[in-house]
């Protein structure tokens, strides 16, 4: 019985780590998207000012 409990605890820990990585990945992707958007907007502003 102890083995099953330890295995469940291990699986739960792995699942939590996976969720954390997914959240971190989504945050990084959002930052990249924001940076690309800012760069694109800056290009438009630069073209309008010429």
N, C-alpha and C positions, 0 to 999 in steps of 0.2 A: 504493500500500500504506500509505503514511503517513496518508493521509486516513482510511482505514478504521480504523486504529489510534486516531487522534484521536477519531473518531466513537464508537468503543467506549468510550474513556476518558470521553468526555462523557456517554454513556448510563449508564455505571457510576456516575459522580458524581451524576447526576440520581436514579438509583435509591437510592443511599445517602442522599441528602437527603430523599427521599420516606419512606424507612424511619424516619429520625430524626424527621420530622414526625409520622408515625403513632405512634411511641412517645411523643412529647411529648403528642399529643392524648389517647392512652389514659391518660397520667398525670394530665392535667387533668381528664378525665372521672371518674377514680377519686377525685380530690380533691373534686370537686363532689358525687359520690355520698356520700362520707364526711361532708361537711358537712351534706347533707340528712338523712342518717341521724342524726347528732348532734342536729340541730334537732328532728327527730321524737321522738327519745328524750327530749329535754328537755321537750317538750310533755307527754309521757306522765307524766314525773316531776312536773311542775308540777300536772297534773290530780289525781294521786294525793295530793299534799300538801295539797290544798284540802279 
